[in-house]
Amino acid sequence: MSAAPDNQRQRVRLYATGSCEGFDKLRESLASHPEIELVGSSTDVAGGAAALAGGHLDAVLHATRGTTLPADELATIRQHTRAPVLIVASSGSSGLLEQALDADVADVLLLPQLVENVVFAIRKSTHTTRRHHDNGLSRHGKIVTVFSPKGGTGKTVTATNLAAACAKFEGRKTLLLDLDLQFGDAAIMLGIEPDKTIYDLVVAPGELDSEKLAGYITKHACGLSVLPAPLRPEDAELVTEAKLGRLLEVARDSFDVIVVDTSPFFHGPMLATLDRTDELLLLCSLDVPTLKNLRLALQTLDLLSFPKQRVGIVLNRSNSKVGMKPNEVEGALGMKVRFEVPSDRAVPLAVNRGNPVVLAEESADVSRAIKSMAKELFKAPQEDQSKKRRLIPALARS
């Protein structure tokens, strides 16, 4: 046999929903299959909304008792994830199969089926999706989300400077997306006064595509593209999950990297962003309240089945002398700190001047740390495996 051993194949992250005759038995078989990681299951789509939105799924298996395609249920699934959907039915008709050809469905499986046949169909659907992205003309950019469950940790400063570093020093076509929809400050910190915001984009008529997106971004002098938050807090509610999901997919096709600044809440827009996030940077500082909130955030991410390998802890102001050490942070969180960014008086000066510190003071310790962070995010996987130490040493730590 030429197939790779099971322990060498990456398991498919699958969510199962719906019900039909024989589906319970199939789901149990898939849960114990070495090539499948069953993230969770629910008898109805609404019951699985959280996992569908936050799970970074490879595929969704949806069972139906009907003989026609469940269009309303498919639409609900598509509100939460773009993972390929396979339909399972206990009885079928030519109508069901014909409808599937015209719908956004990866495959239709009629029970009973051998579990190996089902696993093959699931894997085929994920490979087809990856091949579509790899062979297309799109860039399929990397989405880096900067998040903190507590204000005052330096989230927006980190996001704006990281985006600027990606654009200027890494030469990446970069978009900074401000999803702190009610009180976003990214534009102010970059010293720009935008004519258009994400609100103007989502309420504009017509289908969103790369050309339309380009008409609503604001360019910074360093080459960074910016899509600011709405100017008025009440406009935030018009940036729906569905519109945001489409925006992120279009942005992937237009940019090498999309840096997302967020609000400190697990609300709808954040869940829609998590579903498409490649790197989640969690901001932490050396204080007990932030640690408490960050532990709760990690627990929430676990409940959402967000992959731990995509989470990186960023310890901001890591050299502050406040009676707490970075190793204590690691012990409290049960995770290694991936990036350390030192405190520097150049940061508030740069904020007040509307010029990112990574551009204003390139030689400052904080700027060197952020530039190294940007470089690390684009390392090849083999480089990451061969270098397990922290990126930023204990700068100015005593």
VEXTIBA-220527 format. One record per residue (C-alpha): x, y, z; residue in three letters. Coordinates in steps of 0.02 Angstrom, whole numbers, padded with zeros to 5 digits, always signed. Each point is the difference from the previous one (the first is absolute). Example, Ala and Ser with C-alpha at 12.3 -4.5 7.8 and 13.67 -1.06 7.14 Angstrom:
REM VEXTIBA-220527
+00615-00225+00390ALA
+00069+00172-00033SER
***
This chain:
REM VEXTIBA-220527
+00000+00000+00000MET
+00062+00174-00043SER
-00109+00098+00120ALA
+00086+00094+00138ALA
-00016-00074+00174PRO
-00143+00072+00102ASP
+00116+00083+00124ASN
+00084+00096-00142GLN
-00162+00072-00071ARG
-00074+00159+00066GLN
-00171-00035+00074ARG
-00150+00087-00076VAL
-00090+00115+00122ARG
-00183-00044-00024LEU
-00162+00062+00075TYR
-00158-00107-00016ALA
-00175+00072+00005THR
-00177-00053-00041GLY
-00078-00172+00013SER
-00061-00145-00105CYS
-00014-00188+00013GLU
+00172-00077+00024GLY
+00087+00166+00032PHE
+00032-00032+00186ASP
+00093-00161-00041LYS
+00101+00087-00136LEU
+00044+00144+00116ARG
+00064-00122+00133GLU
+00108-00088-00130SER
+00072+00165-00060LEU
+00037+00055+00178ALA
+00115-00149+00023SER
+00077+00005-00173HIS
+00188+00043+00001PRO
-00015+00121-00147GLU
-00145+00100+00072ILE
-00005+00124+00144GLU
-00184+00020+00042LEU
-00004+00174+00075VAL
-00181-00016+00054GLY
-00177-00037-00054SER
-00178+00066+00018SER
-00170-00057-00060THR
-00038+00172-00070ASP
+00109+00132-00082VAL
-00044+00135+00127ALA
+00065-00109+00141GLY
+00171-00008-00083GLY
+00015+00185-00044ALA
+00144+00035+00120ALA
+00108-00145-00060ALA
-00041+00033-00182LEU
+00050+00183+00019ALA
+00156-00023+00103GLY
+00066-00172-00042GLY
+00111+00020-00152HIS
-00085-00153-00071LEU
+00060-00101-00149ASP
-00174-00067-00041ALA
-00181-00008+00060VAL
-00105-00159-00012LEU
-00185+00043+00000HIS
-00135-00135+00008ALA
-00176+00026-00065THR
-00156-00108+00005ARG
-00075+00082-00154GLY
+00012-00046-00183THR
+00037+00178-00054THR
+00151+00108+00036LEU
-00021+00094+00167PRO
+00034+00173-00071ALA
-00045+00094+00159ASP
+00114-00108+00107GLU
+00142+00018-00125LEU
-00021+00189+00002ALA
+00010-00001+00190THR
+00160-00104-00004ILE
+00074+00120-00129ARG
-00031+00147+00117GLN
+00127-00076+00119HIS
+00131-00090-00105THR
+00066-00021-00177ARG
+00061-00178+00031ALA
-00062-00126-00130PRO
-00170-00077+00043VAL
-00044-00181-00034LEU
-00182-00054+00007ILE
-00049-00168+00075VAL
-00173-00071-00030ALA
-00083-00164+00046SER
-00101+00002-00160SER
+00029+00089-00162GLY
-00077+00052-00161SER
+00062+00065-00165SER
-00064+00169+00057GLY
+00119+00005+00149LEU
+00151-00045-00105LEU
-00044+00123-00138GLU
-00026+00141+00124GLN
+00170-00036+00077ALA
+00084+00029-00168LEU
-00069+00177-00004ASP
+00031+00039+00184ALA
+00156+00032+00102ASP
+00012-00181+00055VAL
+00158-00104-00009ALA
-00083-00171-00007ASP
-00160-00097+00038VAL
+00013-00167+00092LEU
-00147-00120+00012LEU
+00000-00116+00150LEU
+00045-00135+00035PRO
+00182+00028-00048GLN
+00164-00078+00053LEU
+00087+00121+00117VAL
+00157-00006-00110GLU
-00103+00061-00148ASN
-00063+00145+00104VAL
+00176+00044+00059VAL
+00060-00005-00181PHE
-00140+00120-00052ALA
+00041+00118+00144ILE
+00185+00002-00043ARG
-00038+00026-00184LYS
-00107+00152+00040SER
+00138+00081+00103THR
+00132-00036-00133HIS
-00111+00076-00134THR
-00022+00158+00104THR
+00187+00017+00031ARG
+00040-00031-00184ARG
-00125+00135-00050HIS
+00092+00126+00108HIS
+00175-00058-00049ASP
-00029+00000-00189ASN
-00103+00158-00010GLY
+00065+00172-00038LEU
-00042+00061+00174SER
+00132+00036+00131ARG
-00094-00088+00140HIS
+00077+00117+00127GLY
+00035-00038+00181LYS
-00120+00068+00131ILE
+00085+00054+00162VAL
-00123+00049+00136THR
+00059+00103+00150VAL
-00113-00023+00150PHE
-00008+00037+00186SER
-00148-00027+00116PRO
+00052+00154+00099LYS
+00027+00179-00052GLY
+00164+00090+00027GLY
+00115-00143-00048THR
+00066+00084-00157GLY
-00104-00097-00126LYS
-00024+00140-00126THR
+00180+00060+00016VAL
+00059-00178-00034THR
-00119-00025-00147ALA
+00043+00165-00086THR
+00187-00020+00022ASN
-00002-00183-00052LEU
-00097+00045-00158ALA
+00121+00143-00039ALA
+00149-00116+00026ALA
-00074-00131-00117CYS
-00027+00132-00134ALA
+00165+00093+00011LYS
+00129-00123+00064PHE
-00069-00167-00063GLU
-00059+00070-00166GLY
-00172-00080+00019ARG
-00157+00071-00076LYS
-00087+00034+00166THR
-00174+00051+00055LEU
-00037+00062+00176LEU
-00182-00032+00041LEU
-00069+00091+00152ASP
-00138-00108+00074LEU
-00013+00095+00162ASP
-00160+00056-00085LEU
-00065+00123+00130GLN
+00158+00084+00062PHE
+00140-00047-00119GLY
+00158+00106+00008ASP
+00109-00075-00136ALA
-00020+00148-00118ALA
+00046+00125+00137ILE
+00155-00098+00048MET
+00054+00000-00182LEU
-00032+00186-00017GLY
-00124-00018-00142ILE
-00171+00077-00027GLU
-00095-00123-00108PRO
-00140+00051-00118ASP
-00076-00174+00006LYS
-00015-00136+00132THR
-00058-00180+00012ILE
-00176+00067+00029TYR
+00000+00086-00170ASP
+00061-00160-00081LEU
-00131-00118+00073VAL
-00148+00116-00037VAL
+00054+00035-00178ALA
-00110-00085-00131PRO
+00064-00141-00109GLY
+00107-00155+00024GLU
+00163+00019+00095LEU
+00156-00043-00098ASP
+00184+00048+00001SER
-00026+00151-00112GLU
-00139+00067+00110LYS
+00102-00029+00158LEU
+00144+00100-00073ALA
-00115+00150-00017GLY
-00035+00008+00186TYR
+00173-00021+00076ILE
+00114+00142+00056THR
+00186-00010-00039LYS
+00134+00042+00128HIS
+00167+00072-00053ALA
+00090-00163+00045CYS
-00104-00095-00129GLY
-00125-00070+00124LEU
-00184-00009-00050SER
-00125+00042+00137VAL
-00186-00033+00016LEU
-00050+00100+00155PRO
-00141-00029+00123ALA
-00164+00097-00021PRO
+00006+00181+00054LEU
-00160-00016+00103ARG
-00027-00139+00130PRO
-00180-00028-00057GLU
+00060-00052-00173ASP
+00090-00152+00071ALA
-00157-00109-00001GLU
-00009+00011-00190LEU
+00164-00095-00016VAL
-00083-00170+00009THR
+00087-00168+00014GLU
-00049-00048-00177ALA
+00068+00162-00075LYS
+00158-00012+00103LEU
+00027-00180-00054GLY
-00012+00050-00182ARG
+00116+00148+00030LEU
+00134-00112+00076LEU
-00011-00124-00143GLU
+00019+00139-00129VAL
+00144+00076+00100ALA
+00090-00168-00004ARG
-00004+00008-00190ASP
+00071+00176-00003SER
+00134+00005+00137PHE
+00145-00103+00064ASP
-00048+00033+00180VAL
-00152+00073+00088ILE
+00033+00063+00176VAL
-00162+00013+00098VAL
-00019+00113+00151ASP
-00148-00051+00108THR
-00110+00053+00145SER
+00019-00093+00166PRO
-00157-00107-00024PHE
-00046-00170-00071PHE
-00145+00071-00100HIS
-00062-00043-00175GLY
+00134+00092-00101PRO
+00137-00075+00108MET
-00068-00177-00025LEU
-00012+00028-00188ALA
+00181+00059+00001THR
+00060-00147+00106LEU
-00072-00121-00128ASP
+00123+00070-00128ARG
+00148+00043+00113THR
+00168-00080-00038ASP
+00095+00079+00147GLU
-00086+00060+00158LEU
+00111+00114+00104LEU
-00062+00020+00179LEU
+00066+00156+00087LEU
+00052-00019+00181CYS
+00082+00115+00127SER
+00079-00025+00170LEU
-00153+00024+00110ASP
-00122-00118+00085VAL
-00164+00066-00075PRO
+00065-00022-00177THR
+00061-00176+00040LEU
-00171-00045+00070LYS
-00089+00063-00156ASN
+00124-00085-00114LEU
-00027-00168+00086ARG
-00186+00020-00028LEU
+00032+00043-00182ALA
+00105-00157-00022LEU
-00140-00104+00077GLN
-00125+00080-00120THR
+00113-00038-00148LEU
+00009-00180+00058ASP
-00191-00009+00007LEU
-00004+00070-00177LEU
+00123-00137-00053SER
+00123+00129-00064PHE
+00166-00089-00037PRO
+00127+00034+00137LYS
+00144-00005-00123GLN
-00068+00158-00079ARG
+00005+00098+00164VAL
+00151+00103+00049GLY
+00021+00095+00163ILE
+00076+00174-00019VAL
+00068+00068+00163LEU
-00004+00189-00015ASN
+00108+00113+00109ARG
+00094-00158+00047SER
+00141+00093+00090ASN
-00114+00097+00119SER
+00055-00015+00181LYS
-00168-00035+00081VAL
+00037-00151+00108GLY
-00045-00130-00132MET
+00112-00096-00118LYS
-00036-00071-00174PRO
+00022-00179+00064ASN
-00139+00032+00125GLU
-00113+00052-00144VAL
+00040-00164-00089GLU
-00038-00099+00157GLY
-00167+00088+00025ALA
-00054-00023-00181LEU
+00071-00173-00027GLY
+00077+00062-00163MET
+00169+00063-00056LYS
+00016+00183-00044VAL
+00036+00008-00186ARG
+00047+00184-00017PHE
+00065+00126+00126GLU
-00014+00186-00035VAL
+00090+00117+00122PRO
-00066+00161+00074SER
+00071+00155-00082ASP
-00040+00185+00024ARG
+00011+00019-00189ALA
-00169-00087-00013VAL
-00112+00134+00080PRO
+00098+00135-00091LEU
-00032-00087-00166ALA
-00185-00025+00042VAL
-00025+00184+00038ASN
+00087+00048-00162ARG
-00104-00121-00104GLY
+00153-00092-00065ASN
+00032-00185+00039PRO
+00153-00022+00110VAL
+00066-00135-00116VAL
+00015+00137-00133LEU
+00043+00149+00110ALA
+00135-00086+00106GLU
+00063-00148-00101GLU
+00147-00035+00116SER
-00102-00001+00162ALA
-00012-00166+00093ASP
-00188-00003-00023VAL
+00017+00028-00187SER
+00127-00139-00017ARG
-00116-00117+00095ALA
-00149+00038-00112ILE
+00104-00016-00160LYS
+00061-00169+00061SER
-00180-00049+00036MET
-00049+00044-00179ALA
+00144-00101-00069LYS
-00043-00150+00109GLU
-00179-00004-00063LEU
+00060-00038-00176PHE
+00129-00132+00042LYS
-00012-00166-00090ALA
-00069-00141+00110PRO
+00167-00092+00004GLN
+00085+00154+00071GLU
-00129+00011+00139ASP
+00031-00182+00046GLN
+00188+00019+00007SER
-00006+00153+00112LYS
-00100-00028+00157LYS
+00066+00143+00105ARG
-00093+00164+00025ARG
+00017+00127-00137LEU
+00042+00151+00107ILE
+00125-00026+00141PRO
-00028+00083+00167ALA
+00032+00175-00060LEU
+00052+00117+00140ALA
-00052-00129+00129ARG
+00096+00001+00162SER
***
